[in-house]
Amino acid sequence: MSASRALVERYYDAFNRADWEAMLDCLTDDVAHDINQGQRETGRDTFRRFLERMNRSYREQLRDIVIMASTDDGRVAAEYVVHGQYLADDEGLPPAHGQRYVLPGGAFFAVRDGRIARISNYYNLQDWISQVSGG
């Protein structure tokens, strides 16, 4: 297994354990985070605040994770299925009352000096909204 692929595997393993510090340890100080259908945020401290917000509103596990790395080990892609529960209202989204959802997603990573320097997450927001809205 390539070093970058192992890094992303470690990142997702930490996510599934809700070990936010272990996730943050995988990131560069200046990590760029492209939020699905949102803006880019920069920095490990900003990512920490993102994780805190997500932890308040969602409980998620990623399953069926497939990780692929480029031959130069600088880029990694992952595909997975999110199994989650919507716990508390998230700004601009439908009200939360414990709704469960299953949603395919993916991410692209750039790796620099053995750490994740960019994370770009993608999923179908309209599908998620439909699931938590009962549609």
N, CA, C and O atoms as a GROMACS GRO file, in nm:
protein
  540
    1MET      N    1   0.085  -0.117   0.000
    1MET     CA    2   0.000   0.000   0.000
    1MET      C    3   0.090   0.125   0.000
    1MET      O    4   0.192   0.129   0.069
    2SER      N    5   0.051   0.223  -0.078
    2SER     CA    6   0.130   0.346  -0.084
    2SER      C    7   0.116   0.423   0.048
    2SER      O    8   0.020   0.404   0.123
    3ALA      N    9   0.214   0.508   0.075
    3ALA     CA   10   0.212   0.587   0.199
    3ALA      C   11   0.092   0.682   0.202
    3ALA      O   12   0.030   0.700   0.307
    4SER      N   13   0.058   0.743   0.088
    4SER     CA   14  -0.055   0.836   0.084
    4SER      C   15  -0.188   0.763   0.102
    4SER      O   16  -0.278   0.813   0.168
    5ARG      N   17  -0.198   0.648   0.043
    5ARG     CA   18  -0.320   0.568   0.060
    5ARG      C   19  -0.336   0.527   0.206
    5ARG      O   20  -0.446   0.531   0.260
    6ALA      N   21  -0.226   0.488   0.269
    6ALA     CA   22  -0.229   0.450   0.412
    6ALA      C   23  -0.266   0.571   0.498
    6ALA      O   24  -0.337   0.556   0.597
    7LEU      N   25  -0.219   0.690   0.461
    7LEU     CA   26  -0.252   0.813   0.533
    7LEU      C   27  -0.403   0.839   0.530
    7LEU      O   28  -0.464   0.869   0.632
    8VAL      N   29  -0.461   0.829   0.411
    8VAL     CA   30  -0.605   0.853   0.398
    8VAL      C   31  -0.684   0.744   0.471
    8VAL      O   32  -0.789   0.773   0.529
    9GLU      N   33  -0.637   0.622   0.467
    9GLU     CA   34  -0.702   0.515   0.542
    9GLU      C   35  -0.699   0.546   0.692
    9GLU      O   36  -0.798   0.525   0.761
   10ARG      N   37  -0.586   0.595   0.742
   10ARG     CA   38  -0.573   0.634   0.882
   10ARG      C   39  -0.670   0.750   0.916
   10ARG      O   40  -0.732   0.750   1.022
   11TYR      N   41  -0.682   0.846   0.824
   11TYR     CA   42  -0.773   0.959   0.840
   11TYR      C   43  -0.917   0.910   0.855
   11TYR      O   44  -0.988   0.954   0.945
   12TYR      N   45  -0.961   0.820   0.766
   12TYR     CA   46  -1.098   0.770   0.772
   12TYR      C   47  -1.120   0.677   0.891
   12TYR      O   48  -1.230   0.674   0.948
   13ASP      N   49  -1.020   0.602   0.930
   13ASP     CA   50  -1.031   0.519   1.049
   13ASP      C   51  -1.054   0.608   1.172
   13ASP      O   52  -1.137   0.576   1.257
   14ALA      N   53  -0.981   0.719   1.180
   14ALA     CA   54  -1.000   0.814   1.290
   14ALA      C   55  -1.140   0.875   1.284
   14ALA      O   56  -1.204   0.892   1.388
   15PHE      N   57  -1.188   0.908   1.164
   15PHE     CA   58  -1.323   0.961   1.149
   15PHE      C   59  -1.426   0.864   1.206
   15PHE      O   60  -1.514   0.904   1.283
   16ASN      N   61  -1.415   0.738   1.169
   16ASN     CA   62  -1.513   0.638   1.214
   16ASN      C   63  -1.506   0.613   1.364
   16ASN      O   64  -1.603   0.564   1.423
   17ARG      N   65  -1.394   0.645   1.428
   17ARG     CA   66  -1.381   0.634   1.574
   17ARG      C   67  -1.418   0.766   1.644
   17ARG      O   68  -1.416   0.773   1.766
   18ALA      N   69  -1.450   0.869   1.565
   18ALA     CA   70  -1.476   1.004   1.618
   18ALA      C   71  -1.354   1.055   1.696
   18ALA      O   72  -1.368   1.122   1.798
   19ASP      N   73  -1.236   1.022   1.647
   19ASP     CA   74  -1.110   1.065   1.708
   19ASP      C   75  -1.060   1.186   1.630
   19ASP      O   76  -0.976   1.174   1.541
   20TRP      N   77  -1.114   1.303   1.666
   20TRP     CA   78  -1.086   1.423   1.589
   20TRP      C   79  -0.939   1.462   1.595
   20TRP      O   80  -0.886   1.514   1.497
   21GLU      N   81  -0.873   1.440   1.707
   21GLU     CA   82  -0.730   1.475   1.717
   21GLU      C   83  -0.646   1.389   1.623
   21GLU      O   84  -0.551   1.438   1.562
   22ALA      N   85  -0.680   1.262   1.610
   22ALA     CA   86  -0.606   1.174   1.517
   22ALA      C   87  -0.630   1.218   1.373
   22ALA      O   88  -0.539   1.211   1.291
   23MET      N   89  -0.752   1.264   1.342
   23MET     CA   90  -0.779   1.318   1.208
   23MET      C   91  -0.694   1.441   1.183
   23MET      O   92  -0.629   1.453   1.079
   24LEU      N   93  -0.694   1.533   1.279
   24LEU     CA   94  -0.619   1.657   1.264
   24LEU      C   95  -0.469   1.631   1.250
   24LEU      O   96  -0.400   1.707   1.182
   25ASP      N   97  -0.419   1.526   1.313
   25ASP     CA   98  -0.277   1.491   1.302
   25ASP      C   99  -0.238   1.449   1.161
   25ASP      O  100  -0.120   1.451   1.126
   26CYS      N  101  -0.336   1.413   1.080
   26CYS     CA  102  -0.309   1.372   0.941
   26CYS      C  103  -0.296   1.493   0.848
   26CYS      O  104  -0.258   1.476   0.732
   27LEU      N  105  -0.326   1.613   0.896
   27LEU     CA  106  -0.337   1.732   0.811
   27LEU      C  107  -0.215   1.824   0.823
   27LEU      O  108  -0.150   1.830   0.927
   28THR      N  109  -0.187   1.895   0.714
   28THR     CA  110  -0.087   2.001   0.720
   28THR      C  111  -0.147   2.119   0.797
   28THR      O  112  -0.269   2.129   0.810
   29ASP      N  113  -0.062   2.206   0.847
   29ASP     CA  114  -0.111   2.325   0.919
   29ASP      C  115  -0.197   2.414   0.830
   29ASP      O  116  -0.290   2.479   0.877
   30ASP      N  117  -0.164   2.417   0.699
   30ASP     CA  118  -0.235   2.504   0.604
   30ASP      C  119  -0.332   2.428   0.515
   30ASP      O  120  -0.358   2.468   0.402
   31VAL      N  121  -0.387   2.318   0.566
   31VAL     CA  122  -0.477   2.234   0.486
   31VAL      C  123  -0.588   2.317   0.423
   31VAL      O  124  -0.646   2.405   0.487
   32ALA      N  125  -0.617   2.288   0.297
   32ALA     CA  126  -0.730   2.349   0.227
   32ALA      C  127  -0.844   2.249   0.229
   32ALA      O  128  -0.827   2.133   0.192
   33HIS      N  129  -0.962   2.295   0.272
   33HIS     CA  130  -1.079   2.208   0.282
   33HIS      C  131  -1.189   2.265   0.194
   33HIS      O  132  -1.244   2.372   0.223
   34ASP      N  133  -1.222   2.194   0.088
   34ASP     CA  134  -1.330   2.234  -0.002
   34ASP      C  135  -1.457   2.164   0.046
   34ASP      O  136  -1.474   2.043   0.031
   35ILE      N  137  -1.546   2.244   0.105
   35ILE     CA  138  -1.670   2.190   0.158
   35ILE      C  139  -1.766   2.164   0.043
   35ILE      O  140  -1.775   2.244  -0.050
   36ASN      N  141  -1.837   2.052   0.049
   36ASN     CA  142  -1.932   2.019  -0.056
   36ASN      C  143  -2.026   2.136  -0.083
   36ASN      O  144  -2.090   2.188   0.009
   37GLN      N  145  -2.032   2.179  -0.207
   37GLN     CA  146  -2.119   2.288  -0.252
   37GLN      C  147  -2.102   2.413  -0.165
   37GLN      O  148  -2.197   2.488  -0.144
   38GLY      N  149  -1.980   2.434  -0.116
   38GLY     CA  150  -1.953   2.549  -0.032
   38GLY      C  151  -1.819   2.611  -0.067
   38GLY      O  152  -1.764   2.588  -0.175
   39GLN      N  153  -1.768   2.687   0.025
   39GLN     CA  154  -1.644   2.758   0.004
   39GLN      C  155  -1.524   2.675   0.048
   39GLN      O  156  -1.539   2.568   0.108
   40ARG      N  157  -1.407   2.726   0.019
   40ARG     CA  158  -1.283   2.665   0.066
   40ARG      C  159  -1.247   2.730   0.200
   40ARG      O  160  -1.251   2.852   0.215
   41GLU      N  161  -1.213   2.644   0.295
   41GLU     CA  162  -1.162   2.692   0.423
   41GLU      C  163  -1.017   2.647   0.434
   41GLU      O  164  -0.978   2.544   0.379
   42THR      N  165  -0.937   2.725   0.506
   42THR     CA  166  -0.794   2.697   0.512
   42THR      C  167  -0.747   2.693   0.657
   42THR      O  168  -0.785   2.776   0.739
   43GLY      N  169  -0.664   2.594   0.686
   43GLY     CA  170  -0.599   2.584   0.815
   43GLY      C  171  -0.654   2.474   0.903
   43GLY      O  172  -0.773   2.442   0.900
   44ARG      N  173  -0.565   2.417   0.982
   44ARG     CA  174  -0.602   2.307   1.071
   44ARG      C  175  -0.699   2.354   1.180
   44ARG      O  176  -0.792   2.280   1.215
   45ASP      N  177  -0.680   2.475   1.233
   45ASP     CA  178  -0.772   2.525   1.336
   45ASP      C  179  -0.912   2.547   1.280
   45ASP      O  180  -1.011   2.521   1.349
   46THR      N  181  -0.920   2.594   1.156
   46THR     CA  182  -1.050   2.612   1.091
   46THR      C  183  -1.116   2.476   1.070
   46THR      O  184  -1.237   2.462   1.088
   47PHE      N  185  -1.037   2.375   1.032
   47PHE     CA  186  -1.090   2.240   1.014
   47PHE      C  187  -1.139   2.184   1.148
   47PHE      O  188  -1.240   2.113   1.152
   48ARG      N  189  -1.068   2.215   1.255
   48ARG     CA  190  -1.112   2.171   1.388
   48ARG      C  191  -1.251   2.226   1.420
   48ARG      O  192  -1.337   2.154   1.471
   49ARG      N  193  -1.274   2.354   1.390
   49ARG     CA  194  -1.406   2.415   1.414
   49ARG      C  195  -1.513   2.350   1.326
   49ARG      O  196  -1.627   2.331   1.370
   50PHE      N  197  -1.477   2.316   1.202
   50PHE     CA  198  -1.570   2.244   1.114
   50PHE      C  199  -1.608   2.109   1.177
   50PHE      O  200  -1.726   2.074   1.179
   51LEU      N  201  -1.510   2.035   1.227
   51LEU     CA  202  -1.538   1.906   1.291
   51LEU      C  203  -1.629   1.923   1.413
   51LEU      O  204  -1.718   1.841   1.436
   52GLU      N  205  -1.606   2.029   1.491
   52GLU     CA  206  -1.690   2.053   1.609
   52GLU      C  207  -1.835   2.079   1.568
   52GLU      O  208  -1.927   2.028   1.631
   53ARG      N  209  -1.854   2.158   1.462
   53ARG     CA  210  -1.990   2.184   1.412
   53ARG      C  211  -2.055   2.055   1.362
   53ARG      O  212  -2.170   2.026   1.393
   54MET      N  213  -1.980   1.979   1.285
   54MET     CA  214  -2.034   1.854   1.232
   54MET      C  215  -2.068   1.757   1.346
   54MET      O  216  -2.170   1.688   1.340
   55ASN      N  217  -1.986   1.752   1.447
   55ASN     CA  218  -2.008   1.661   1.560
   55ASN      C  219  -2.135   1.698   1.637
   55ASN      O  220  -2.202   1.610   1.692
   56ARG      N  221  -2.169   1.826   1.642
   56ARG     CA  222  -2.293   1.870   1.707
   56ARG      C  223  -2.416   1.824   1.629
   56ARG      O  224  -2.516   1.784   1.689
   57SER      N  225  -2.409   1.829   1.496
   57SER     CA  226  -2.528   1.807   1.414
   57SER      C  227  -2.542   1.667   1.357
   57SER      O  228  -2.652   1.627   1.319
   58TYR      N  229  -2.433   1.592   1.349
   58TYR     CA  230  -2.437   1.464   1.278
   58TYR      C  231  -2.361   1.357   1.354
   58TYR      O  232  -2.263   1.384   1.423
   59ARG      N  233  -2.409   1.235   1.339
   59ARG     CA  234  -2.334   1.116   1.380
   59ARG      C  235  -2.323   1.031   1.255
   59ARG      O  236  -2.423   0.987   1.199
   60GLU      N  237  -2.199   1.008   1.210
   60GLU     CA  238  -2.180   0.938   1.082
   60GLU      C  239  -2.072   0.831   1.092
   60GLU      O  240  -1.977   0.840   1.170
   61GLN      N  241  -2.092   0.729   1.010
   61GLN     CA  242  -1.993   0.624   0.988
   61GLN      C  243  -1.978   0.608   0.837
   61GLN      O  244  -2.076   0.609   0.763
   62LEU      N  245  -1.855   0.593   0.794
   62LEU     CA  246  -1.829   0.568   0.651
   62LEU      C  247  -1.806   0.419   0.633
   62LEU      O  248  -1.729   0.357   0.706
   63ARG      N  249  -1.873   0.363   0.533
   63ARG     CA  250  -1.860   0.220   0.503
   63ARG      C  251  -1.827   0.202   0.355
   63ARG      O  252  -1.839   0.295   0.275
   64ASP      N  253  -1.785   0.083   0.322
   64ASP     CA  254  -1.753   0.048   0.183
   64ASP      C  255  -1.653   0.147   0.124
   64ASP      O  256  -1.668   0.191   0.010
   65ILE      N  257  -1.551   0.183   0.202
   65ILE     CA  258  -1.451   0.281   0.159
   65ILE      C  259  -1.355   0.216   0.059
   65ILE      O  260  -1.300   0.110   0.084
   66VAL      N  261  -1.338   0.284  -0.054
   66VAL     CA  262  -1.238   0.243  -0.154
   66VAL      C  263  -1.144   0.361  -0.173
   66VAL      O  264  -1.188   0.473  -0.199
   67ILE      N  265  -1.015   0.336  -0.158
   67ILE     CA  266  -0.914   0.442  -0.167
   67ILE      C  267  -0.819   0.411  -0.282
   67ILE      O  268  -0.770   0.299  -0.294
   68MET      N  269  -0.794   0.511  -0.365
   68MET     CA  270  -0.705   0.497  -0.480
   68MET      C  271  -0.601   0.608  -0.476
   68MET      O  272  -0.633   0.723  -0.443
   69ALA      N  273  -0.477   0.576  -0.510
   69ALA     CA  274  -0.370   0.677  -0.509
   69ALA      C  275  -0.307   0.687  -0.647
   69ALA      O  276  -0.300   0.589  -0.721
   70SER      N  277  -0.262   0.808  -0.682
   70SER     CA  278  -0.191   0.828  -0.808
   70SER      C  279  -0.054   0.759  -0.801
   70SER      O  280  -0.004   0.729  -0.692
   71THR      N  281   0.003   0.735  -0.916
   71THR     CA  282   0.131   0.664  -0.920
   71THR      C  283   0.242   0.743  -0.852
   71THR      O  284   0.337   0.684  -0.801
   72ASP      N  285   0.232   0.876  -0.850
   72ASP     CA  286   0.335   0.957  -0.782
   72ASP      C  287   0.304   0.977  -0.634
   72ASP      O  288   0.381   1.040  -0.562
   73ASP      N  289   0.191   0.923  -0.587
   73ASP     CA  290   0.150   0.925  -0.447
   73ASP      C  291   0.113   1.064  -0.397
   73ASP      O  292   0.099   1.083  -0.276
   74GLY      N  293   0.096   1.161  -0.486
   74GLY     CA  294   0.063   1.296  -0.446
   74GLY      C  295  -0.086   1.324  -0.438
   74GLY      O  296  -0.129   1.421  -0.376
   75ARG      N  297  -0.164   1.239  -0.503
   75ARG     CA  298  -0.310   1.258  -0.504
   75ARG      C  299  -0.377   1.127  -0.465
   75ARG      O  300  -0.330   1.018  -0.498
   76VAL      N  301  -0.488   1.141  -0.394
   76VAL     CA  302  -0.564   1.024  -0.349
   76VAL      C  303  -0.712   1.055  -0.371
   76VAL      O  304  -0.755   1.168  -0.355
   77ALA      N  305  -0.787   0.953  -0.409
   77ALA     CA  306  -0.932   0.964  -0.422
   77ALA      C  307  -0.996   0.855  -0.336
   77ALA      O  308  -0.940   0.747  -0.319
   78ALA      N  309  -1.112   0.886  -0.282
   78ALA     CA  310  -1.183   0.788  -0.200
   78ALA      C  311  -1.331   0.794  -0.234
   78ALA      O  312  -1.387   0.900  -0.263
   79GLU      N  313  -1.393   0.678  -0.231
   79GLU     CA  314  -1.538   0.666  -0.248
   79GLU      C  315  -1.589   0.588  -0.129
   79GLU      O  316  -1.522   0.496  -0.080
   80TYR      N  317  -1.709   0.624  -0.081
   80TYR     CA  318  -1.762   0.561   0.040
   80TYR      C  319  -1.913   0.578   0.044
   80TYR      O  320  -1.971   0.646  -0.040
   81VAL      N  321  -1.974   0.515   0.143
   81VAL     CA  322  -2.117   0.533   0.170
   81VAL      C  323  -2.128   0.583   0.314
   81VAL      O  324  -2.078   0.519   0.407
   82VAL      N  325  -2.194   0.697   0.330
   82VAL     CA  326  -2.216   0.756   0.462
   82VAL      C  327  -2.345   0.698   0.521
   82VAL      O  328  -2.450   0.701   0.457
   83HIS      N  329  -2.335   0.647   0.641
   83HIS     CA  330  -2.451   0.603   0.718
   83HIS      C  331  -2.458   0.699   0.836
   83HIS      O  332  -2.372   0.697   0.923
   84GLY      N  333  -2.563   0.783   0.838
   84GLY     CA  334  -2.564   0.887   0.939
   84GLY      C  335  -2.698   0.912   1.003
   84GLY      O  336  -2.801   0.856   0.966
   85GLN      N  337  -2.691   1.000   1.102
   85GLN     CA  338  -2.810   1.045   1.173
   85GLN      C  339  -2.794   1.196   1.194
   85GLN      O  340  -2.689   1.244   1.236
   86TYR      N  341  -2.900   1.269   1.162
   86TYR     CA  342  -2.904   1.415   1.173
   86TYR      C  343  -2.955   1.450   1.312
   86TYR      O  344  -3.073   1.431   1.342
   87LEU      N  345  -2.868   1.502   1.398
   87LEU     CA  346  -2.897   1.518   1.541
   87LEU      C  347  -2.946   1.656   1.581
   87LEU      O  348  -3.034   1.669   1.666
   88ALA      N  349  -2.890   1.761   1.520
   88ALA     CA  350  -2.924   1.898   1.559
   88ALA      C  351  -2.923   1.985   1.434
   88ALA      O  352  -2.843   1.963   1.343
   89ASP      N  353  -3.012   2.084   1.431
   89ASP     CA  354  -3.023   2.172   1.314
   89ASP      C  355  -2.887   2.226   1.272
   89ASP      O  356  -2.807   2.270   1.355
   90ASP      N  357  -2.863   2.223   1.141
   90ASP     CA  358  -2.744   2.284   1.082
   90ASP      C  359  -2.792   2.401   0.997
   90ASP      O  360  -2.890   2.389   0.924
   91GLU      N  361  -2.725   2.513   1.009
   91GLU     CA  362  -2.768   2.638   0.944
   91GLU      C  363  -2.800   2.620   0.796
   91GLU      O  364  -2.720   2.565   0.720
   92GLY      N  365  -2.919   2.667   0.757
   92GLY     CA  366  -2.960   2.664   0.618
   92GLY      C  367  -3.015   2.530   0.570
   92GLY      O  368  -3.046   2.514   0.452
   93LEU      N  369  -3.026   2.434   0.661
   93LEU     CA  370  -3.073   2.300   0.625
   93LEU      C  371  -3.203   2.269   0.700
   93LEU      O  372  -3.238   2.340   0.794
   94PRO      N  373  -3.273   2.164   0.658
   94PRO     CA  374  -3.400   2.130   0.725
   94PRO      C  375  -3.381   2.105   0.875
   94PRO      O  376  -3.270   2.079   0.921
   95PRO      N  377  -3.489   2.113   0.951
   95PRO     CA  378  -3.481   2.085   1.095
   95PRO      C  379  -3.439   1.940   1.121
   95PRO      O  380  -3.474   1.849   1.046
   96ALA      N  381  -3.365   1.923   1.228
   96ALA     CA  382  -3.317   1.789   1.266
   96ALA      C  383  -3.406   1.731   1.375
   96ALA      O  384  -3.446   1.801   1.468
   97HIS      N  385  -3.435   1.603   1.361
   97HIS     CA  386  -3.505   1.530   1.468
   97HIS      C  387  -3.467   1.383   1.464
   97HIS      O  388  -3.551   1.294   1.473
   98GLY      N  389  -3.336   1.361   1.448
   98GLY     CA  390  -3.284   1.224   1.454
   98GLY      C  391  -3.297   1.144   1.326
   98GLY      O  392  -3.283   1.022   1.330
   99GLN      N  393  -3.324   1.210   1.213
   99GLN     CA  394  -3.342   1.138   1.087
   99GLN      C  395  -3.215   1.061   1.050
   99GLN      O  396  -3.103   1.107   1.069
  100ARG      N  397  -3.237   0.943   0.996
  100ARG     CA  398  -3.125   0.861   0.946
  100ARG      C  399  -3.116   0.876   0.795
  100ARG      O  400  -3.215   0.901   0.727
  101TYR      N  401  -2.995   0.860   0.744
  101TYR     CA  402  -2.971   0.870   0.600
  101TYR      C  403  -2.855   0.780   0.559
  101TYR      O  404  -2.768   0.747   0.639
  102VAL      N  405  -2.858   0.741   0.432
  102VAL     CA  406  -2.751   0.664   0.368
  102VAL      C  407  -2.721   0.735   0.238
  102VAL      O  408  -2.810   0.755   0.155
  103LEU      N  409  -2.595   0.772   0.220
  103LEU     CA  410  -2.561   0.862   0.110
  103LEU      C  411  -2.424   0.830   0.055
  103LEU      O  412  -2.326   0.828   0.130
  104PRO      N  413  -2.413   0.803  -0.077
  104PRO     CA  414  -2.279   0.784  -0.134
  104PRO      C  415  -2.205   0.916  -0.138
  104PRO      O  416  -2.265   1.023  -0.154
  105GLY      N  417  -2.074   0.909  -0.125
  105GLY     CA  418  -1.992   1.030  -0.131
  105GLY      C  419  -1.853   0.997  -0.177
  105GLY      O  420  -1.818   0.881  -0.200
  106GLY      N  421  -1.774   1.101  -0.191
  106GLY     CA  422  -1.636   1.084  -0.233
  106GLY      C  423  -1.553   1.203  -0.192
  106GLY      O  424  -1.605   1.307  -0.153
  107ALA      N  425  -1.423   1.186  -0.203
  107ALA     CA  426  -1.331   1.294  -0.167
  107ALA      C  427  -1.205   1.280  -0.249
  107ALA      O  428  -1.165   1.172  -0.290
  108PHE      N  429  -1.143   1.395  -0.271
  108PHE     CA  430  -1.012   1.401  -0.337
  108PHE      C  431  -0.915   1.466  -0.240
  108PHE      O  432  -0.950   1.561  -0.169
  109PHE      N  433  -0.794   1.416  -0.237
  109PHE     CA  434  -0.691   1.463  -0.145
  109PHE      C  435  -0.564   1.497  -0.221
  109PHE      O  436  -0.531   1.433  -0.320
  110ALA      N  437  -0.494   1.599  -0.174
  110ALA     CA  438  -0.357   1.625  -0.214
  110ALA      C  439  -0.271   1.599  -0.091
  110ALA      O  440  -0.307   1.638   0.020
  111VAL      N  441  -0.158   1.533  -0.112
  111VAL     CA  442  -0.069   1.498  -0.002
  111VAL      C  443   0.064   1.569  -0.021
  111VAL      O  444   0.120   1.571  -0.131
  112ARG      N  445   0.115   1.626   0.088
  112ARG     CA  446   0.244   1.695   0.084
  112ARG      C  447   0.321   1.660   0.211
  112ARG      O  448   0.270   1.674   0.322
  113ASP      N  449   0.443   1.614   0.194
  113ASP     CA  450   0.530   1.583   0.308
  113ASP      C  451   0.464   1.490   0.409
  113ASP      O  452   0.478   1.507   0.530
  114GLY      N  453   0.392   1.391   0.358
  114GLY     CA  454   0.334   1.289   0.445
  114GLY      C  455   0.208   1.329   0.519
  114GLY      O  456   0.164   1.259   0.610
  115ARG      N  457   0.149   1.443   0.480
  115ARG     CA  458   0.024   1.487   0.543
  115ARG      C  459  -0.074   1.532   0.435
  115ARG      O  460  -0.034   1.562   0.323
  116ILE      N  461  -0.200   1.536   0.471
  116ILE     CA  462  -0.304   1.579   0.378
  116ILE      C  463  -0.302   1.731   0.371
  116ILE      O  464  -0.315   1.800   0.472
  117ALA      N  465  -0.284   1.784   0.248
  117ALA     CA  466  -0.276   1.928   0.226
  117ALA      C  467  -0.405   1.985   0.168
  117ALA      O  468  -0.429   2.105   0.176
  118ARG      N  469  -0.488   1.898   0.110
  118ARG     CA  470  -0.617   1.943   0.056
  118ARG      C  471  -0.716   1.829   0.066
  118ARG      O  472  -0.683   1.713   0.040
  119ILE      N  473  -0.841   1.864   0.105
  119ILE     CA  474  -0.953   1.770   0.108
  119ILE      C  475  -1.068   1.836   0.033
  119ILE      O  476  -1.108   1.946   0.067
  120SER      N  477  -1.120   1.768  -0.069
  120SER     CA  478  -1.237   1.817  -0.143
  120SER      C  479  -1.344   1.710  -0.133
  120SER      O  480  -1.330   1.602  -0.190
  121ASN      N  481  -1.452   1.740  -0.060
  121ASN     CA  482  -1.559   1.643  -0.037
  121ASN      C  483  -1.676   1.666  -0.131
  121ASN      O  484  -1.710   1.780  -0.164
  122TYR      N  485  -1.738   1.555  -0.174
  122TYR     CA  486  -1.852   1.562  -0.266
  122TYR      C  487  -1.957   1.460  -0.228
  122TYR      O  488  -1.927   1.344  -0.200
  123TYR      N  489  -2.083   1.505  -0.228
  123TYR     CA  490  -2.199   1.418  -0.214
  123TYR      C  491  -2.318   1.492  -0.271
  123TYR      O  492  -2.309   1.612  -0.299
  124ASN      N  493  -2.428   1.423  -0.290
  124ASN     CA  494  -2.547   1.482  -0.349
  124ASN      C  495  -2.632   1.545  -0.239
  124ASN      O  496  -2.708   1.476  -0.171
  125LEU      N  497  -2.618   1.675  -0.222
  125LEU     CA  498  -2.690   1.746  -0.116
  125LEU      C  499  -2.841   1.733  -0.132
  125LEU      O  500  -2.912   1.719  -0.032
  126GLN      N  501  -2.891   1.738  -0.255
  126GLN     CA  502  -3.036   1.726  -0.275
  126GLN      C  503  -3.088   1.590  -0.232
  126GLN      O  504  -3.198   1.580  -0.178
  127ASP      N  505  -3.010   1.485  -0.254
  127ASP     CA  506  -3.047   1.351  -0.207
  127ASP      C  507  -3.053   1.350  -0.054
  127ASP      O  508  -3.147   1.295   0.004
  128TRP      N  509  -2.954   1.410   0.010
  128TRP     CA  510  -2.953   1.415   0.157
  128TRP      C  511  -3.075   1.491   0.208
  128TRP      O  512  -3.143   1.444   0.300
  129ILE      N  513  -3.103   1.608   0.150
  129ILE     CA  514  -3.218   1.687   0.192
  129ILE      C  515  -3.348   1.609   0.175
  129ILE      O  516  -3.435   1.614   0.261
  130SER      N  517  -3.360   1.538   0.065
  130SER     CA  518  -3.479   1.457   0.041
  130SER      C  519  -3.492   1.348   0.150
  130SER      O  520  -3.602   1.323   0.201
  131GLN      N  521  -3.382   1.285   0.184
  131GLN     CA  522  -3.387   1.180   0.286
  131GLN      C  523  -3.426   1.234   0.423
  131GLN      O  524  -3.507   1.173   0.492
  132VAL      N  525  -3.369   1.348   0.463
  132VAL     CA  526  -3.399   1.398   0.597
  132VAL      C  527  -3.532   1.473   0.603
  132VAL      O  528  -3.584   1.501   0.711
  133SER      N  529  -3.586   1.506   0.485
  133SER     CA  530  -3.715   1.574   0.480
  133SER      C  531  -3.830   1.476   0.461
  133SER      O  532  -3.947   1.516   0.456
  134GLY      N  533  -3.797   1.348   0.450
  134GLY     CA  534  -3.900   1.246   0.435
  134GLY      C  535  -3.948   1.230   0.292
  134GLY      O  536  -4.052   1.169   0.267
  135GLY      N  537  -3.872   1.286   0.196
  135GLY     CA  538  -3.913   1.279   0.056
  135GLY      C  539  -3.853   1.166  -0.011
  135GLY      O  540  -3.876   1.145  -0.130
   0.00000   0.00000   0.00000
